[in-house]
Structure formats: structure tokens, C-alpha cells
Amino acid sequence: MPARFMLVERSMGIDIRKPIPLYLQITGDLKEKILRDELPAGSRIGSQAELALRYGVSLITVKKALADLIKEGVLYSRMGKGTYVARKPAEFRISRTRAIGVVLRDLSSPFFSMIVKGVEEAASQQGYNILLSNSADLAEKEEHQIRHFIDLGVAGLVIASMTHVYAASKSVRELHRRGFPYVMVSYLSDPDIYRVGTDHYQGARIATDHLVRLGYSRIGYINGEKGNLVGEERRRGYEDSLASHGLHPAPEYQFRLRLRGEQNDYRSGREIGEQIADRKDKPEAVFVYNDLAALGLEHALLQRGVRIPRDIAVVGFDDIGPAEYALVPLTTVRQPTHELGTGAVDLLLSRIAGEEKPAVTILTPRLVVRASCGAAVGAYALQPPAGR
């Protein structure tokens, strides 16, 4: 690319190295210029060819960016004359509407559906309605839903993203920069982004400490899929717990979910269970990254005659509904989902009222003891091996 285009690219506010689609970077850059009155209402922003040249992108990319802004009513086009600014974007106008938008990546997620209950309860008590959206795990759709909710006039947003990009998205950064009230209920590494979350490290220590106190020493860990930082936080807690008891995590008892996405965690856990069941050298206990994977693990072990907890104890994380009613009721670390939801609303309403609050609230999970860990009497098996 010629040097002049690289200079234009930086000045126009897009960066080809970012994972954000170029057309979304262009819409964001144009909105910034409109908000700063560099492009006042009624001004012509240039032809598609001119914009493509300035940004150093294709005509198709420019057309997609302009189409989105025209659809939002920020721009309008005149046949044969070009594209003009219609108004300032509505995204960052603080609304007085008593409604809260809830942006979810996956409404079918057992974990986040429990959080929504807490959000709805807290919002209702304060006289707010909630508007719920499901972006089907598509970042682009999530971006559009955030814009749509704000155009509808919501007073604030609760955003529950399950992306494995553990930094605030461009759309959340825009909300933050403009002061629009929002709260995340996802794990993020950004210390300034408003969020309510769980102490994943401490939860893992609680789970592993419990297994050690029950007398297990060969304790394995099933981590999340590669790139899952929540799984890594829980791994740290697991390893530090073992170290505090003079034990060492054995590599042969370390596993990782193969498939990405919460919808695949049960299947991935079942695959690992099949591997463990076929091994001669089995762990005495396994701490699993989440309940869905733990339930899949249980299913595979039981089908192959491995008794739980007599042969292998299992502890999960989250305490989703099915954990209590599994064939071997699952011992797990309960995330305070209700408090996450109510806490997100409390923080959001404080921000709507203009009150200063700490950006990050971290809640401590607790252990829920059921049969799968061996603290309760009984051993279960779907197909006990002959001779046992």
C-alpha cells in the first residue's frame, strides 16, 4: 500500500491490523467526526469512490458502511449528488426512558439465562422494563443490537458477551467514552470497564481444596478450550490449591475441551470422559471447567462402568439447573448468578443517576456439595463392569 494511504488510514481512524471489520471501523470513524461536528448536518461526506480512496479500502467495504449509516438515519443519499449527513448519531444521547436493554450472545446459555432472571427482578423492583436480545454469538449482530436499543431510547444496557476477546469491544469502548450507562457481566481484562463478575480463581481453589480435604491426591483438571482465559483463571486456582497442600498437578491428568462454544461443552466433556475411562492410570478426582462439561464427563464415565464417586469424583463450576438433577447429582461451585444480575442493575441505575461507583465488582462463589464428590454416601454406575 502506498505511504500516503497509510497516513490517511491512520488519520481516518481505521487500522487493518484490528480484528474489527473495516466497514464497522469506517462507520465508527464517520460517527466520531459527526459527533465532533467535523461533519455537520447537511454536509456532503464525499462519493463512494472518494471515501474508498481516503480509507484505502474497496468500494464494497465503503458501500456496506454507508448502507448501515443510511439505515440508521445518520446519513442520506441524493441521486447523482452523493451522501450527506442527516443528523448526529443517537447512540450516545442519555435517555429518560424507563427501560433497560439486555444484550446476550446466546439466550439458550443456562448460565446467562439465570443472570437474566436477576436482571429482570431488580429492574422490575425499580420500575424498569427490560428489552432482551439474542445475537446468536455473532459480534456484528451484537453491535447492531446495541445501536438498536439505544435508538429505541433505553436508559442503559446490560451486556453479557461470551466472546473470547477478553477486552472491551469497539462498541463498548464507544459507550464508555461517551458516558452512556452500561454494565458488562462478562469476564474482561479491562480495569476501567464497568462490570460485575465472579472470582473464578477463588472458586477453583474452593473446589480443589474440597477434593484434597476428602483425601484425593491425584486430582485432574479439565480446562476450557484453547484461548479461554476464564478457564486459565480457574486453572491457576486449581494449581495454587494443590501447591498449598504440597501436591503437584500431573500433566497426564490435565485435559482441555476440544470444541469451542458453550453449546459444545457437554460433547467435549463426554469425549474426555471416554478417554479417561479407557485409561489404566485414572485420576482419583477431576475438577471440571464448567458444569456442562462435567455432566458430559459423568455421562461417558457412567456408560463405561466407571463409578462416581467411588472410582472418580467429579466437581464442576457454575451450578446450572441440570447439575442438581443429574444421575449423580453434581458437586459444583455456584456462581452467584442472581446477585450478578441484580448487582449489574444496581450498578447500572447508579450510573444512570450520575453517581460515582467503582467500575468493577467481583463476587465470591460458594461450594454446593452433592453426591459426585464422595462427601455423600453412594456410588452410581449405569453399566457396572462384570465382577464389581
BELDASUL-V713141 format. One record per residue. N is the residue number from 1. PHI is phi in radians with two decimals (none if undefined). OMEGA is omega in radians with two decimals (NA if undefined). Layout:
# BELDASUL-V713141
N	PHI	OMEGA
N	PHI	OMEGA
This chain:
# BELDASUL-V713141
1	none	3.13
2	-1.02	-3.06
3	-1.05	-3.09
4	-1.11	3.13
5	-1.23	3.12
6	-1.13	3.10
7	-1.17	3.10
8	-1.06	-3.09
9	-1.01	3.14
10	-1.18	-3.10
11	-1.23	-3.13
12	-1.51	2.98
13	1.45	3.02
14	-2.14	-3.08
15	-2.50	-3.07
16	-1.18	3.14
17	-1.42	-3.13
18	-1.32	3.11
19	-1.32	-3.13
20	-1.28	3.12
21	-0.92	-3.07
22	-1.06	-3.10
23	-1.15	3.08
24	-1.24	3.06
25	-1.14	3.13
26	-1.18	3.12
27	-1.06	3.12
28	-1.12	-3.14
29	-1.16	3.12
30	-1.12	3.11
31	-1.09	3.11
32	-1.02	-3.13
33	-1.16	3.11
34	-1.20	3.13
35	-1.11	3.13
36	-1.51	3.13
37	1.12	2.98
38	-1.25	3.03
39	-2.21	-3.09
40	-1.25	3.12
41	-0.98	-3.14
42	1.62	-3.11
43	-1.40	3.12
44	-1.53	-3.07
45	-1.63	3.14
46	1.91	3.12
47	-1.31	3.10
48	-1.06	3.13
49	-1.14	3.13
50	-1.14	3.13
51	-1.15	3.11
52	-1.05	3.13
53	-1.19	-3.12
54	-1.12	-3.10
55	-1.48	-3.11
56	1.23	-3.13
57	-2.21	-3.13
58	-1.40	3.07
59	-1.08	-3.13
60	-1.06	3.13
61	-1.10	3.13
62	-1.12	-3.13
63	-1.04	3.14
64	-1.14	3.13
65	-1.12	-3.12
66	-1.17	3.13
67	-1.05	3.12
68	-1.11	-3.11
69	-1.22	3.06
70	-1.18	3.12
71	-1.08	3.11
72	-1.30	-3.09
73	1.52	3.12
74	-1.34	3.11
75	-2.11	2.96
76	-2.50	-3.11
77	-2.02	3.04
78	-2.05	-3.08
79	-0.96	3.08
80	1.38	-3.08
81	-2.03	3.11
82	2.19	-3.08
83	-2.03	-3.02
84	-2.24	3.09
85	-1.41	3.13
86	-1.58	-3.09
87	-2.87	3.03
88	-1.29	3.09
89	-1.02	-3.12
90	-1.49	-2.97
91	-0.94	-2.94
92	-1.96	3.03
93	-1.50	-3.12
94	-1.18	-3.03
95	-1.66	3.03
96	-1.72	-3.13
97	-1.13	-3.10
98	-1.56	3.08
99	-2.49	3.12
100	-2.09	3.07
101	-1.54	3.09
102	-2.01	-3.08
103	-1.83	3.14
104	-1.97	3.01
105	-1.35	-3.07
106	-2.61	-3.12
107	-1.15	-3.13
108	-1.38	3.13
109	-1.10	3.12
110	-1.03	-3.10
111	-1.18	-3.07
112	-1.28	3.08
113	-1.15	3.08
114	-1.23	3.09
115	-1.12	-3.12
116	-1.02	3.11
117	-1.04	3.11
118	-1.15	3.10
119	-1.07	-3.09
120	-1.11	-3.12
121	-1.11	-3.12
122	-1.15	3.14
123	-1.14	-3.13
124	-1.08	3.14
125	-1.09	3.14
126	-1.72	3.08
127	1.41	3.13
128	-1.91	2.95
129	-1.65	3.05
130	-2.04	3.02
131	-1.94	-2.99
132	-1.93	3.09
133	-2.32	3.13
134	-2.28	-3.06
135	-1.60	3.08
136	0.95	3.08
137	1.13	3.12
138	-1.96	-3.09
139	-1.07	-3.12
140	-1.12	3.13
141	-1.17	3.08
142	-1.06	3.10
143	-1.04	-3.13
144	-1.16	-3.12
145	-1.20	3.07
146	-1.07	3.12
147	-1.10	-3.11
148	-1.12	3.14
149	-1.06	-3.11
150	-1.24	3.05
151	-1.11	3.08
152	-1.26	3.08
153	1.70	3.11
154	-1.12	-3.14
155	-1.37	-3.13
156	-2.99	-3.05
157	-2.31	2.89
158	-1.90	-3.02
159	-2.07	3.12
160	-2.07	-3.11
161	-1.79	3.11
162	-1.86	3.14
163	-1.12	3.07
164	-1.64	2.96
165	-1.65	-2.93
166	-1.53	3.02
167	-2.34	-3.09
168	-1.03	3.10
169	-1.23	3.13
170	-1.05	-3.12
171	-1.16	3.10
172	-1.20	3.09
173	-1.07	3.09
174	-1.13	3.08
175	-1.02	-3.11
176	-1.11	-3.09
177	-1.12	-3.10
178	-1.57	3.09
179	1.40	3.10
180	-1.31	-3.07
181	-1.13	3.08
182	-2.63	2.98
183	-2.53	3.07
184	-1.63	2.98
185	-2.15	3.13
186	-2.18	3.08
187	-1.31	3.12
188	-2.38	3.09
189	-1.60	-3.11
190	-1.31	-3.10
191	-1.32	-3.07
192	-1.67	-3.11
193	-1.39	-3.12
194	-1.20	3.14
195	-2.75	3.01
196	-2.12	-3.05
197	-2.55	-3.11
198	-1.89	3.05
199	-1.42	-3.07
200	-1.16	3.13
201	-1.08	-3.10
202	-1.15	3.10
203	-1.06	3.11
204	-1.16	3.09
205	-1.13	3.12
206	-1.04	-3.12
207	-1.11	-3.08
208	-1.24	3.07
209	-0.97	-3.12
210	-1.08	-3.14
211	-1.14	3.12
212	-1.12	-3.12
213	-1.16	3.08
214	-1.39	3.06
215	1.81	3.13
216	-1.44	3.08
217	-2.15	3.09
218	-1.59	-3.03
219	-1.92	3.12
220	-1.66	3.09
221	-2.39	3.01
222	-1.79	-3.08
223	-1.49	2.98
224	-1.20	-3.13
225	-1.17	-3.09
226	-1.00	3.14
227	1.61	-3.11
228	-1.52	-3.07
229	-1.26	3.06
230	-1.11	3.08
231	-1.06	3.12
232	-1.21	3.07
233	-1.06	3.14
234	-1.21	3.07
235	-1.08	3.12
236	-1.05	3.13
237	-1.11	3.11
238	-1.07	-3.10
239	-1.19	3.14
240	-1.19	3.07
241	-1.10	3.11
242	-1.01	-3.12
243	-1.07	-3.13
244	-1.17	3.11
245	-1.81	3.13
246	1.33	3.13
247	-1.90	-3.13
248	-2.24	3.11
249	-1.22	-3.14
250	-1.53	-3.13
251	-0.97	-3.10
252	-1.24	3.10
253	-1.88	3.12
254	-1.79	-3.12
255	-2.34	3.13
256	-2.45	3.09
257	-1.06	-3.06
258	-1.46	-2.99
259	-1.73	-3.13
260	-1.52	3.08
261	1.81	-3.09
262	-1.01	-3.13
263	-1.11	-3.13
264	-1.81	-3.02
265	-1.15	3.12
266	-1.07	3.14
267	-1.09	3.14
268	-1.12	3.10
269	-1.12	3.11
270	-1.14	3.11
271	-1.06	3.14
272	-1.18	3.09
273	-1.04	3.09
274	-1.11	3.11
275	-1.11	-3.11
276	-1.13	-3.10
277	-1.08	-3.10
278	-1.48	-3.10
279	-1.58	3.03
280	-1.33	-3.11
281	-1.62	-3.08
282	-1.77	2.99
283	-1.19	3.07
284	-1.39	-3.11
285	-2.65	3.13
286	-2.37	2.96
287	-1.68	-3.01
288	-1.95	-3.09
289	-0.86	3.07
290	-2.60	-3.04
291	-1.17	-3.12
292	-1.04	3.10
293	-1.17	3.12
294	-1.11	3.12
295	-1.18	3.05
296	-1.12	3.09
297	-1.06	3.12
298	-0.98	-3.10
299	-0.98	-3.10
300	-1.18	-3.13
301	-1.11	-3.10
302	-1.14	3.12
303	-1.08	-3.11
304	-1.72	3.03
305	1.40	3.07
306	-1.43	-3.06
307	-1.45	3.13
308	-2.06	0.10
309	-1.69	-2.99
310	-1.03	3.14
311	-1.58	3.12
312	-2.46	3.04
313	-1.52	-3.09
314	-2.34	3.03
315	-2.30	3.13
316	-1.86	-3.12
317	-2.64	3.03
318	2.26	-3.01
319	1.13	3.00
320	-1.30	-3.06
321	-0.90	-3.09
322	-1.10	-3.10
323	-1.05	-3.09
324	-1.24	-3.00
325	-1.91	3.07
326	-1.12	3.13
327	-0.96	2.92
328	-1.91	-3.10
329	-0.88	-2.91
330	-1.52	2.91
331	-1.21	-3.02
332	-2.73	3.03
333	-1.68	-3.07
334	-1.45	2.96
335	-1.30	-3.12
336	-1.35	-3.01
337	-1.06	3.13
338	-1.10	3.14
339	-1.20	3.06
340	-1.07	3.13
341	-1.18	-3.13
342	-1.18	3.12
343	-1.13	3.10
344	-1.10	3.13
345	-1.18	3.12
346	-1.02	3.13
347	-1.14	-3.13
348	-1.12	-3.13
349	-1.15	3.05
350	-1.10	3.13
351	-1.21	3.09
352	-1.07	-3.14
353	-1.38	3.11
354	1.43	-3.13
355	-1.45	3.10
356	-1.49	3.13
357	-2.34	3.02
358	-1.00	-3.06
359	-1.21	-2.99
360	-2.09	3.03
361	-2.10	-3.12
362	-2.02	-3.11
363	-1.81	-3.12
364	-1.62	3.08
365	-1.37	3.11
366	-2.44	-3.11
367	-1.43	3.01
368	-2.03	-3.03
369	-1.59	3.05
370	-2.29	-2.94
371	-1.28	-2.94
372	-1.21	-3.07
373	-1.64	-3.12
374	1.69	3.08
375	-1.28	3.07
376	-1.74	-3.09
377	-1.27	3.03
378	2.27	3.04
379	-2.30	-3.02
380	-2.18	3.04
381	-2.76	3.09
382	-1.29	-3.10
383	-2.32	-3.13
384	-1.05	3.11
385	-1.11	3.12
386	-1.04	3.06
387	1.62	-3.14
388	-1.71	NA
